[in-house]
Structures are given as structure tokens and as C-alpha cells.
Amino acid sequence: MPNKSIQVKGLQKSYKQQQVLKGVDFEVDQGSIFALLGSNGAGKTTTVKILTTLLKPDGGTAAVNGFDVTSKPDHVRQSISLTGQFAAVDENLTGQENLIMIAKLRHLAAPRVVARDLLMRFGLTDAANRRVSAYSGGMRRRLDLAMSLIGKPQIIFLDEPTTGLDPEARIEVWKIVKELSDGGTTVFLTTQYLEEAEQLADRIAILHEGKIIASGTLAELKKLFPPAKVEYVEKQPSLEDIFLAIVGKKEEK
């Protein structure tokens, strides 16, 4: 049995009178890519904020890298990195300066070497000394991901990492995410792009109206989809077909 990087049980969270998470349960295997799918307002970002210690849950438990997010938040923070929906880079600094700053904040030896290696890995060497304000959206996202890898975190949270990127830049990010997982890093991904989850995820969970309504591998989720009725050609359902069918069923009840 693989070790569990993340374990969530009965997670609840409300804002004022609105309950956003209504008892969420899931587990994430170490070194895997886990995708949390859901429409706007489903509770994806709230879940990420709780798992990354930015929000306290109202009920239930969540452990990241074996540490409870409520009682041992400092231990959790030392194990993780978070990349949000918008690139958290300083536009007044160069790409190299952004990386050096984070390496120094993480008290790493030889921050310039760390920055140089990451610039090379993310294809940003030629833009190293340019201000980030002159970067394209794809370049900013690559720099943001590079910054999140400083210190070699065991678990990386990517909250809708390709929002607003063109298809070419999105594919670049996908490649980086796959490389991270191949290297043993656990990746927790939220996305509205169903193709993204289809391409990347080892396991997928669908969050709808504050609850996980389906989870499993893509193959397992396909079994929830009604079989094709046409006898001649059996159309394999896409993840988009499955998502809409499952969410639609829940809304009918």
C-alpha cells in the first residue's frame, strides 16, 4: 500500500450562514497527481486553503505529510508549496532576482546556484535578467512554479495553475507537473479544465455542492457513465461527459 501524503475526513467549513464544505473525505497517495474537480463555488479553493493552513476548518480532520493541519501547521508548511490561481511574482524584479529572494527566505545555501538551475530547468535562462513585468503569461506561470519548487517541498498544491494560459503554455505546465510526479513529488491539483485532469491525474475527485460525489481513476469514473447504446461504434466517454452526467444526476435529486 502506498503511503498517504494527504488524508481528509469529514472536512467542514462555513462562511457566515453558507456551508461550503459539508463533510469532505479523500486520500492522496504519495508521489501521485490528484485532481480535485468542481464548478466555481464548489469549494475547491477553500479545501486547498485548509490543507495549506491558510484557513481553519470548522469540523473534520485533515493531515498533510502526516501532520494535522490544525495542531501542527508549522510542520505542514515545511512540507508543502502552494501555487495559486494568479502568479505570485514580483514584477519589479527580474526572474533571477525573484528566485534568489525565495531561496534566501528559505535559508538555502548558494541561492544564486539554486536560481540558475531552476531558470535552466524551466527554460527561462534567456529571460533571467529581464523584469517579470515584461514576461508573457506562460513565462510568469513557469517562474511561479519554479519558485514553488525552491527547497524541494514533498507536496505541491496547484490551485487552477493554467487559468488564463494559452494552449501552448498550458501544455508546458502539464509537462512540468508530470516531471514533478515522476520525481516523487505529490501534486494536488484543482482545475476547471477537465482535459487537464484527464491528461495528468492518477486519481480524480469531483466536488459538488460541498461534497465529494465521485472519486477514482479515470477508468473507474468511466464505469459510472452509462454504456453506449449504439451497437456499431462504442464512444468512449470523455471526462467532461462523465463530470456533467454525475453532477447532473446529483442536481436532479
C-alpha positions as CSV (number, residue, x, y, z in Angstrom):
1,M,0.0,0.0,0.0
2,P,1.4,3.4,-0.9
3,N,1.9,6.0,1.8
4,K,-0.7,8.7,2.1
5,S,0.5,12.3,1.6
6,I,-2.9,13.8,2.4
7,Q,-5.8,12.3,4.5
8,V,-9.0,14.3,4.8
9,K,-12.0,13.1,6.8
10,G,-15.4,14.8,7.4
11,L,-14.0,18.3,6.5
12,Q,-16.5,21.1,7.1
13,K,-16.3,24.9,6.5
14,S,-18.9,27.6,6.6
15,Y,-18.7,31.3,5.7
16,K,-21.3,33.2,7.7
17,Q,-24.5,31.3,7.0
18,Q,-23.3,29.4,4.0
19,Q,-21.8,25.9,4.4
20,V,-19.2,25.5,1.7
21,L,-17.7,22.1,2.7
22,K,-20.2,19.6,4.1
23,G,-18.1,16.6,5.1
24,V,-15.4,16.1,2.5
25,D,-13.4,12.8,2.5
26,F,-10.4,11.8,0.3
27,E,-6.9,10.5,0.4
28,V,-3.9,11.2,-1.8
29,D,-1.1,8.7,-2.4
30,Q,2.5,9.8,-2.1
31,G,4.1,10.7,-5.4
32,S,0.8,10.8,-7.3
33,I,-1.1,13.5,-9.1
34,F,-4.6,14.1,-7.5
35,A,-7.1,16.3,-9.3
36,L,-10.0,17.9,-7.5
37,L,-12.7,19.0,-10.0
38,G,-15.6,21.2,-9.4
39,S,-17.5,24.2,-10.8
40,N,-16.9,27.7,-9.5
41,G,-18.1,27.9,-5.8
42,A,-17.9,24.1,-5.3
43,G,-15.3,24.6,-2.5
44,K,-12.0,23.7,-4.3
45,T,-10.1,26.7,-3.2
46,T,-11.5,26.5,0.4
47,T,-10.2,22.9,0.5
48,V,-6.8,24.0,-0.7
49,K,-6.7,26.9,1.9
50,I,-7.4,24.5,4.7
51,L,-4.8,21.9,3.6
52,T,-2.2,24.6,3.3
53,T,-3.0,26.1,6.7
54,L,-4.5,29.4,5.4
55,L,-7.9,28.6,6.8
56,K,-9.1,26.6,9.8
57,P,-11.8,24.0,9.3
58,D,-15.0,24.1,11.3
59,G,-15.1,20.3,11.6
60,G,-13.4,17.1,10.5
61,T,-9.7,16.4,10.2
62,A,-7.0,16.9,7.6
63,A,-3.4,15.6,7.7
64,V,-0.7,16.6,5.2
65,N,2.5,14.7,5.2
66,G,1.4,13.0,8.4
67,F,0.8,16.3,10.3
68,D,-2.6,17.6,11.4
69,V,-3.2,21.0,9.7
70,T,-4.8,22.5,12.8
71,S,-2.5,21.3,15.6
72,K,0.8,21.2,13.6
73,P,0.6,23.9,10.9
74,D,4.3,24.8,11.0
75,H,5.2,21.2,10.2
76,V,2.7,21.2,7.4
77,R,4.1,24.4,5.9
78,Q,7.7,23.0,5.9
79,S,6.4,20.1,3.7
80,I,4.4,22.0,1.1
81,S,4.4,24.6,-1.5
82,L,1.3,26.5,-2.9
83,T,0.8,28.0,-6.3
84,G,-2.4,29.9,-6.6
85,Q,-4.6,30.9,-9.5
86,F,-2.5,34.1,-10.1
87,A,1.3,34.1,-10.4
88,A,2.7,35.4,-7.1
89,V,5.8,37.0,-8.6
90,D,7.3,40.4,-8.0
91,E,7.0,42.3,-11.4
92,N,9.6,44.9,-10.4
93,L,12.3,42.2,-10.0
94,T,14.0,40.1,-12.7
95,G,13.2,36.3,-12.9
96,Q,16.6,35.6,-11.3
97,E,16.0,38.1,-8.5
98,N,12.6,36.5,-7.7
99,L,14.2,33.1,-7.4
100,I,17.2,34.3,-5.3
101,M,14.8,36.2,-3.0
102,I,12.8,33.0,-2.3
103,A,15.9,30.9,-1.9
104,K,17.2,33.3,0.7
105,L,13.9,33.4,2.5
106,R,14.1,29.6,2.7
107,H,17.6,29.9,4.1
108,L,19.2,27.8,1.4
109,A,22.9,27.7,0.8
110,A,24.0,29.1,-2.6
111,P,20.8,30.9,-3.6
112,R,22.3,32.0,-6.9
113,V,23.1,28.4,-7.9
114,V,19.5,27.4,-7.0
115,A,18.2,30.2,-9.2
116,R,20.5,29.3,-12.1
117,D,19.5,25.7,-12.0
118,L,15.7,26.4,-11.9
119,L,16.0,29.0,-14.7
120,M,17.6,26.4,-16.8
121,R,15.1,23.7,-15.9
122,F,12.1,25.9,-16.7
123,G,13.5,27.4,-19.9
124,L,13.9,30.9,-18.6
125,T,17.7,31.3,-18.8
126,D,17.4,33.8,-21.7
127,A,14.9,35.9,-19.7
128,A,16.8,35.7,-16.4
129,N,17.8,39.3,-16.2
130,R,14.5,40.8,-17.6
131,R,11.9,42.3,-15.4
132,V,9.0,40.0,-14.8
133,S,6.6,42.8,-15.9
134,A,7.9,42.0,-19.5
135,Y,7.2,38.3,-19.2
136,S,4.3,36.6,-21.0
137,G,1.6,34.8,-19.0
138,G,3.2,31.4,-19.7
139,M,6.6,32.7,-18.6
140,R,5.2,34.1,-15.4
141,R,3.5,30.8,-14.6
142,R,6.7,28.9,-15.3
143,L,8.6,31.3,-12.9
144,D,5.8,30.9,-10.3
145,L,6.2,27.1,-10.5
146,A,10.0,27.4,-10.3
147,M,9.7,29.5,-7.2
148,S,7.3,26.9,-5.6
149,L,10.0,24.2,-6.0
150,I,12.7,26.0,-4.1
151,G,13.5,23.9,-1.0
152,K,12.2,20.7,-2.7
153,P,8.8,20.5,-1.0
154,Q,7.3,17.0,-0.8
155,I,3.8,18.1,-1.7
156,I,2.8,20.9,-4.1
157,F,-0.7,22.4,-4.3
158,L,-1.6,23.9,-7.6
159,D,-4.9,25.8,-7.5
160,E,-6.1,26.2,-11.1
161,P,-2.5,26.6,-12.3
162,T,-3.3,27.1,-16.0
163,T,-6.2,29.6,-15.7
164,G,-5.8,32.2,-18.4
165,L,-2.9,30.5,-20.2
166,D,-2.9,29.8,-24.0
167,P,-2.9,26.1,-25.1
168,E,0.9,26.1,-25.7
169,A,1.7,27.4,-22.2
170,R,-0.8,25.1,-20.7
171,I,0.9,22.1,-22.2
172,E,4.3,23.3,-20.9
173,V,2.8,23.4,-17.4
174,W,1.4,19.9,-17.8
175,K,4.9,18.7,-18.8
176,I,6.4,20.2,-15.6
177,V,3.7,18.7,-13.4
178,K,4.3,15.2,-14.9
179,E,8.0,15.6,-14.3
180,L,7.4,16.6,-10.6
181,S,5.3,13.5,-10.1
182,D,7.8,11.3,-11.8
183,G,10.4,12.6,-9.4
184,G,8.4,11.6,-6.4
185,T,6.6,14.9,-5.6
186,T,2.9,14.6,-4.7
187,V,0.9,17.1,-6.7
188,F,-2.6,18.2,-5.6
189,L,-4.3,20.0,-8.5
190,T,-7.6,21.8,-8.7
191,T,-8.9,22.6,-12.1
192,Q,-12.0,23.5,-14.1
193,Y,-10.3,22.2,-17.3
194,L,-11.5,18.6,-17.4
195,E,-9.0,17.8,-20.2
196,E,-6.2,18.8,-17.7
197,A,-7.3,16.3,-15.2
198,E,-7.8,13.7,-17.9
199,Q,-4.2,14.2,-19.1
200,L,-2.5,14.5,-15.7
201,A,-4.3,12.9,-12.8
202,D,-3.7,9.4,-11.3
203,R,-6.9,9.9,-9.3
204,I,-9.8,12.3,-9.7
205,A,-12.4,13.5,-7.2
206,I,-15.5,15.6,-8.1
207,L,-16.5,18.2,-5.6
208,H,-20.1,19.3,-5.9
209,E,-22.1,21.5,-3.5
210,G,-19.6,20.9,-0.7
211,K,-19.3,17.1,-1.0
212,I,-17.2,14.6,-3.0
213,I,-19.8,12.9,-5.2
214,A,-17.4,10.6,-7.1
215,S,-13.8,9.7,-7.0
216,G,-11.4,7.2,-8.5
217,T,-9.1,6.7,-11.5
218,L,-10.3,7.9,-14.9
219,A,-11.1,4.2,-15.8
220,E,-13.2,3.8,-12.6
221,L,-15.1,7.0,-13.3
222,K,-15.8,5.9,-16.9
223,K,-17.6,2.9,-15.4
224,L,-20.1,5.3,-13.8
225,F,-21.1,6.6,-17.2
226,P,-24.0,4.8,-18.9
227,P,-22.8,2.4,-21.6
228,A,-23.1,3.5,-25.2
229,K,-26.4,2.4,-26.7
230,V,-25.2,2.4,-30.3
231,E,-24.2,-1.2,-31.3
232,Y,-21.8,-0.3,-34.1
233,V,-19.4,2.2,-32.5
234,E,-18.9,2.5,-28.8
235,K,-17.9,6.1,-28.0
236,Q,-15.5,6.3,-25.0
237,P,-16.8,9.0,-22.7
238,S,-14.5,11.9,-22.1
239,L,-14.0,13.2,-18.5
240,E,-16.3,16.1,-19.5
241,D,-19.1,13.7,-20.3
242,I,-18.6,11.9,-17.0
243,F,-18.5,15.1,-15.0
244,L,-21.6,16.5,-16.5
245,A,-23.5,13.2,-16.1
246,I,-22.5,12.8,-12.4
247,V,-23.2,16.5,-11.5
248,G,-26.5,16.4,-13.4
249,K,-27.7,13.3,-11.5
250,K,-27.0,14.9,-8.1
251,E,-28.8,18.1,-9.1
252,E,-31.9,16.1,-10.2
253,K,-32.3,14.5,-6.7
